[in-house]
Amino acid sequence: MRFLRWTAIILTGLACLYLAICTTLVFWPYPEPFAGERFSLEEMRAAETAAGADFGMDVPFREDTFATRDGETLFARRYGPEDGSAILFLHGVAADSSILNRFAGQLQVATGAEVITPDLRGHGRSSGDRFNLDHTGQYEEDVEDMLAALGATRPGRPVVLGGHSMGGGISLRYALRKEAPAVDGYLLIAPNFGDPVRHPPPEPSSEEAREGSRYVQMNGKRLMGQIFLGLVGIHVFERLPVINFNKPPEFPAYSFAAIASAQPNPPEDAAVALEAIKVPLLVVVGANDEVFDAGRYEPLVSTHSKGETHVFAGLTHQGVLNSPAVHDRIGVWYATLGE
């Protein structure tokens, strides 16, 4: 009995120490991000345009909304006729569907499908807390609600789910959902597959690291604390901010819940999610992608799925969206769906 009592005391002490360390990491003081060096909207747009982003809004679209299960409203832009197949395509991080205007127009022409680009919850003209979620996984719940609404409007309509960067990660997470509306294919462009495709982090004191910190800063201690708390089922702090982008105040920091919902996470990582995809899959990435290592996609995709991977020379993370060659390749792939 004495042994059991001391064992219980020791285990309780270790558990308390574990929780104390995690909580300390979560609330460790963090300096103001980009103090005195925050970009204006004009500077932000200039930097993103130089990296290949296109902010033009010349392609006509129809405005629409989708209701979510918890009463929020998701704004969406719809391109092309409503008959035939559809592509529901999700935008990337710290953006909204307006950045996909030219892309959506080209995609609609290449495939003949209606292209629907929603603003994610808390982004653009959609409601919800800015860059925040009530819980991890809420983005793919919203995707499920949108797909259910599309299916109710036109039953039996073929629908492909796709996304760029963060939107690609959310799409891959959706593949893990059980008993959710099925899709007929996945179109993922420079998708966030998490650690398996990330560039190795630069040395902290290197010029590359200093340059990167001008654009993105992460509260690493808080992130680690939340990860370790999540391992024991504690999620109470997941709405706290962890990643800051050097953008104007209307672009706040992302919470842990939002960032964790943008990529598959262990134990259901990218490999597990890819294995869950039983429909056609196309992955496209630019060889000069600054965010992810283009060479890491094909081995991952081919090992864990029957999907195709295409790497396009000379294209960047944003530039891959609007390349005619990319849309030609997508058009060829799309034409084979259902064969």
C-alpha positions as CSV (number, residue, x, y, z in Angstrom):
1,M,0.0,0.0,0.0
2,R,2.8,2.4,0.8
3,F,4.4,1.7,-2.6
4,L,1.1,2.5,-4.4
5,R,0.6,5.6,-2.3
6,W,4.1,6.9,-3.2
7,T,3.6,6.0,-6.8
8,A,0.4,8.0,-6.9
9,I,2.0,11.0,-5.3
10,I,5.0,10.9,-7.7
11,L,2.7,10.5,-10.7
12,T,0.5,13.3,-9.5
13,G,3.5,15.5,-9.0
14,L,4.8,14.8,-12.5
15,A,1.4,15.6,-14.0
16,C,1.3,18.9,-12.1
17,L,4.8,19.7,-13.2
18,Y,3.9,18.8,-16.9
19,L,0.9,21.1,-16.8
20,A,2.8,23.9,-15.1
21,I,5.6,23.8,-17.7
22,C,3.1,23.8,-20.5
23,T,1.0,26.6,-19.1
24,T,4.2,28.7,-18.5
25,L,5.2,28.2,-22.1
26,V,1.7,29.3,-23.2
27,F,1.9,32.5,-21.2
28,W,5.6,33.3,-21.5
29,P,6.0,37.0,-22.3
30,Y,6.3,37.6,-26.0
31,P,7.5,40.9,-27.5
32,E,5.3,42.9,-29.8
33,P,5.7,41.5,-33.3
34,F,7.3,43.7,-36.0
35,A,7.6,46.6,-33.5
36,G,8.1,49.8,-35.5
37,E,8.4,47.8,-38.8
38,R,4.8,46.8,-39.6
39,F,4.0,47.0,-43.3
40,S,1.3,49.3,-44.6
41,L,-1.4,47.9,-46.9
42,E,0.5,49.3,-49.9
43,E,3.8,47.8,-48.8
44,M,2.2,44.5,-48.2
45,R,0.5,44.4,-51.6
46,A,3.7,45.4,-53.3
47,A,5.7,42.6,-51.6
48,E,3.0,40.0,-52.5
49,T,2.7,41.2,-56.0
50,A,6.4,40.9,-56.4
51,A,6.1,37.3,-55.2
52,G,3.5,36.5,-57.9
53,A,0.2,37.4,-56.3
54,D,-2.5,38.9,-58.5
55,F,-5.0,41.3,-56.9
56,G,-6.9,42.1,-60.1
57,M,-10.7,41.7,-60.0
58,D,-11.5,41.8,-63.7
59,V,-13.2,38.4,-64.0
60,P,-17.0,38.7,-63.5
61,F,-18.6,36.6,-60.7
62,R,-21.8,36.1,-58.8
63,E,-22.0,36.7,-55.0
64,D,-23.4,34.0,-52.8
65,T,-23.4,32.9,-49.1
66,F,-23.5,29.6,-47.2
67,A,-24.8,29.1,-43.7
68,T,-22.7,27.1,-41.2
69,R,-24.0,24.7,-38.5
70,D,-23.2,27.3,-35.8
71,G,-25.0,30.2,-37.5
72,E,-22.1,32.0,-39.2
73,T,-22.3,33.1,-42.8
74,L,-19.6,32.3,-45.4
75,F,-19.3,34.7,-48.4
76,A,-18.5,33.2,-51.8
77,R,-17.7,34.2,-55.4
78,R,-19.1,31.9,-58.1
79,Y,-17.7,31.8,-61.7
80,G,-19.4,30.2,-64.7
81,P,-22.7,28.5,-65.3
82,E,-24.4,26.6,-62.4
83,D,-25.1,23.5,-64.6
84,G,-22.6,20.7,-64.9
85,S,-19.8,20.0,-62.4
86,A,-18.4,22.3,-59.8
87,I,-15.1,23.1,-58.1
88,L,-15.1,24.4,-54.6
89,F,-11.7,26.0,-54.1
90,L,-10.2,27.4,-50.9
91,H,-7.8,30.3,-50.6
92,G,-4.5,30.5,-48.8
93,V,-3.4,32.0,-45.5
94,A,-3.9,35.7,-44.5
95,A,-6.0,36.2,-47.7
96,D,-9.5,35.8,-49.0
97,S,-11.2,34.6,-52.2
98,S,-10.6,38.0,-54.0
99,I,-7.0,36.9,-54.6
100,L,-8.3,34.0,-56.6
101,N,-10.3,36.1,-59.1
102,R,-8.0,35.7,-62.1
103,F,-7.2,32.1,-61.1
104,A,-10.9,31.2,-60.9
105,G,-11.5,32.7,-64.3
106,Q,-8.8,30.6,-65.9
107,L,-9.8,27.5,-64.0
108,Q,-13.4,27.9,-65.2
109,V,-12.3,28.1,-68.8
110,A,-9.9,25.2,-68.5
111,T,-12.4,22.8,-66.9
112,G,-15.8,24.1,-68.0
113,A,-16.9,23.7,-64.4
114,E,-18.5,26.3,-62.1
115,V,-15.8,27.5,-59.8
116,I,-16.8,28.5,-56.3
117,T,-14.3,30.4,-54.1
118,P,-15.5,31.1,-50.5
119,D,-14.0,33.3,-48.0
120,L,-13.0,31.1,-45.1
121,R,-14.6,31.7,-41.7
122,G,-13.0,34.9,-40.2
123,H,-11.6,36.0,-43.5
124,G,-12.7,38.5,-46.1
125,R,-16.4,39.1,-46.1
126,S,-17.3,36.0,-44.1
127,S,-18.4,36.2,-40.5
128,G,-16.6,34.7,-37.5
129,D,-13.7,35.9,-35.4
130,R,-10.8,37.1,-37.5
131,F,-8.2,34.4,-38.1
132,N,-9.6,32.4,-35.2
133,L,-11.8,29.3,-34.7
134,D,-13.8,27.9,-31.8
135,H,-12.0,24.6,-32.1
136,T,-9.5,22.8,-34.2
137,G,-11.2,21.3,-37.3
138,Q,-13.8,23.9,-37.8
139,Y,-12.6,24.9,-41.3
140,E,-13.4,21.4,-42.6
141,E,-16.8,21.4,-40.8
142,D,-17.5,24.6,-42.8
143,V,-16.4,22.7,-46.0
144,E,-18.8,19.9,-45.1
145,D,-21.6,22.4,-44.7
146,M,-20.9,24.1,-48.1
147,L,-20.7,20.7,-49.9
148,A,-24.0,19.6,-48.2
149,A,-25.7,22.8,-49.4
150,L,-24.4,22.3,-52.9
151,G,-25.6,18.8,-52.9
152,A,-29.0,19.8,-51.7
153,T,-29.4,22.4,-54.4
154,R,-28.3,20.1,-57.3
155,P,-28.3,16.4,-56.1
156,G,-25.8,14.2,-57.9
157,R,-23.8,17.1,-59.2
158,P,-20.1,16.2,-59.5
159,V,-17.9,18.4,-57.2
160,V,-14.2,18.6,-56.9
161,L,-12.6,20.1,-53.7
162,G,-9.5,22.1,-54.0
163,G,-7.3,24.7,-52.4
164,H,-4.1,26.7,-52.5
165,S,-1.6,26.5,-49.6
166,M,-3.6,26.7,-46.4
167,G,-6.7,25.9,-48.5
168,G,-5.0,22.8,-49.8
169,G,-4.2,21.7,-46.2
170,I,-7.8,22.1,-45.2
171,S,-8.9,20.1,-48.2
172,L,-6.6,17.3,-47.2
173,R,-7.9,17.4,-43.7
174,Y,-11.4,17.0,-45.2
175,A,-10.4,13.7,-46.7
176,L,-10.1,12.4,-43.1
177,R,-13.7,13.1,-42.2
178,K,-16.0,10.2,-41.7
179,E,-19.5,10.2,-43.1
180,A,-19.1,13.6,-44.8
181,P,-20.4,14.5,-48.2
182,A,-18.2,12.7,-50.8
183,V,-16.3,14.6,-53.5
184,D,-15.3,13.4,-56.9
185,G,-11.7,14.7,-56.9
186,Y,-9.1,16.8,-55.1
187,L,-7.2,19.7,-56.8
188,L,-4.4,20.8,-54.5
189,I,-2.1,23.7,-55.5
190,A,1.1,24.2,-53.4
191,P,-0.8,22.6,-50.5
192,N,0.1,22.7,-46.9
193,F,0.9,19.1,-46.1
194,G,2.8,20.1,-42.9
195,D,6.3,19.1,-42.0
196,P,6.8,16.6,-44.8
197,V,7.0,19.3,-47.4
198,R,8.4,22.3,-45.5
199,H,11.8,23.7,-46.3
200,P,14.2,23.0,-43.4
201,P,14.2,26.0,-41.1
202,P,17.2,28.4,-41.6
203,E,19.8,28.9,-38.9
204,P,18.4,31.4,-36.4
205,S,21.2,33.9,-36.9
206,S,21.3,33.6,-40.7
207,E,20.4,36.3,-43.1
208,E,17.6,34.1,-44.4
209,A,16.1,33.8,-40.9
210,R,16.3,37.6,-40.4
211,E,14.7,38.3,-43.8
212,G,11.9,35.8,-43.0
213,S,11.2,37.4,-39.6
214,R,10.3,40.6,-41.5
215,Y,7.2,38.8,-42.8
216,V,6.2,36.1,-40.4
217,Q,6.9,35.7,-36.6
218,M,5.8,32.8,-34.5
219,N,5.3,32.6,-30.8
220,G,7.3,29.3,-30.5
221,K,7.0,28.8,-26.8
222,R,3.2,29.2,-26.9
223,L,2.9,26.9,-29.9
224,M,4.9,24.2,-28.1
225,G,2.9,24.6,-24.9
226,Q,-0.4,24.2,-26.7
227,I,0.9,21.2,-28.6
228,F,1.9,19.4,-25.4
229,L,-1.4,20.4,-23.7
230,G,-3.3,19.0,-26.7
231,L,-1.5,15.6,-26.2
232,V,-3.3,15.2,-22.9
233,G,-6.6,16.5,-24.2
234,I,-6.4,20.1,-22.9
235,H,-7.5,22.6,-25.6
236,V,-8.6,25.6,-23.5
237,F,-5.9,27.9,-24.7
238,E,-6.2,27.1,-28.5
239,R,-7.9,30.4,-29.3
240,L,-4.8,32.4,-28.3
241,P,-2.7,33.9,-31.1
242,V,0.5,32.1,-32.2
243,I,1.5,33.3,-35.7
244,N,1.8,36.9,-36.8
245,F,2.0,38.1,-40.4
246,N,3.5,41.5,-41.1
247,K,0.3,43.0,-42.4
248,P,-1.9,46.0,-41.3
249,P,-4.1,45.7,-38.2
250,E,-7.1,44.3,-40.2
251,F,-4.9,41.1,-40.5
252,P,-4.5,39.9,-36.9
253,A,-2.5,37.0,-35.7
254,Y,-3.7,33.4,-36.3
255,S,-4.8,31.4,-33.3
256,F,-3.4,27.9,-32.6
257,A,-6.8,26.4,-33.5
258,A,-6.8,28.1,-36.9
259,I,-3.3,27.2,-37.8
260,A,-3.7,23.6,-36.6
261,S,-6.8,23.4,-38.8
262,A,-4.8,24.3,-41.9
263,Q,-2.9,21.0,-42.1
264,P,-3.2,17.4,-41.1
265,N,-1.8,16.8,-37.7
266,P,-0.4,13.6,-36.0
267,P,-1.5,11.0,-35.6
268,E,-3.6,11.6,-38.8
269,D,-0.8,13.3,-40.7
270,A,-0.5,14.0,-44.5
271,A,0.4,10.4,-45.3
272,V,-2.7,9.1,-43.5
273,A,-4.9,11.7,-45.2
274,L,-3.5,10.9,-48.7
275,E,-4.2,7.2,-48.1
276,A,-7.9,8.2,-47.3
277,I,-8.3,9.7,-50.8
278,K,-9.9,7.2,-53.1
279,V,-10.9,9.6,-55.9
280,P,-8.7,11.3,-58.5
281,L,-6.1,13.6,-57.0
282,L,-3.9,16.3,-58.7
283,V,-1.2,18.1,-56.8
284,V,0.5,21.1,-58.5
285,V,3.5,23.1,-57.2
286,G,6.0,25.6,-58.6
287,A,9.6,24.5,-58.6
288,N,10.6,27.9,-57.0
289,D,8.0,27.7,-54.2
290,E,9.4,29.7,-51.3
291,V,7.2,28.2,-48.7
292,F,7.3,24.4,-49.4
293,D,10.0,22.2,-50.9
294,A,8.6,21.3,-54.4
295,G,10.7,18.1,-54.6
296,R,9.1,16.6,-51.5
297,Y,5.6,16.4,-52.9
298,E,5.9,13.6,-55.5
299,P,7.5,10.9,-53.3
300,L,4.9,11.6,-50.6
301,V,1.9,11.6,-53.0
302,S,3.0,8.6,-55.0
303,T,3.8,6.5,-51.9
304,H,0.5,7.1,-50.1
305,S,-2.0,7.6,-53.0
306,K,-2.7,7.1,-56.7
307,G,-2.6,10.9,-57.2
308,E,-0.6,12.8,-59.8
309,T,2.0,15.4,-58.9
310,H,3.3,18.0,-61.4
311,V,6.1,20.5,-60.7
312,F,6.3,23.5,-62.9
313,A,9.7,25.1,-63.5
314,G,10.2,28.8,-62.6
315,L,6.9,29.2,-60.7
316,T,6.6,30.5,-57.1
317,H,4.1,29.8,-54.4
318,Q,1.8,32.5,-55.6
319,G,2.8,32.5,-59.3
320,V,1.7,28.9,-59.8
321,L,-1.9,30.0,-59.5
322,N,-2.1,32.0,-62.7
323,S,0.2,30.2,-65.0
324,P,-1.4,29.1,-68.4
325,A,0.6,26.0,-68.4
326,V,-0.7,25.0,-65.0
327,H,-4.3,25.5,-66.1
328,D,-3.7,23.5,-69.3
329,R,-2.5,20.6,-67.1
330,I,-5.5,21.0,-64.8
331,G,-7.8,20.9,-67.9
332,V,-6.3,17.7,-69.1
333,W,-6.7,16.1,-65.7
334,Y,-10.2,17.3,-65.2
335,A,-11.3,15.9,-68.6
336,T,-10.4,12.4,-67.3
337,L,-12.6,12.5,-64.2
338,G,-15.4,10.0,-64.3
339,E,-13.6,7.8,-66.9
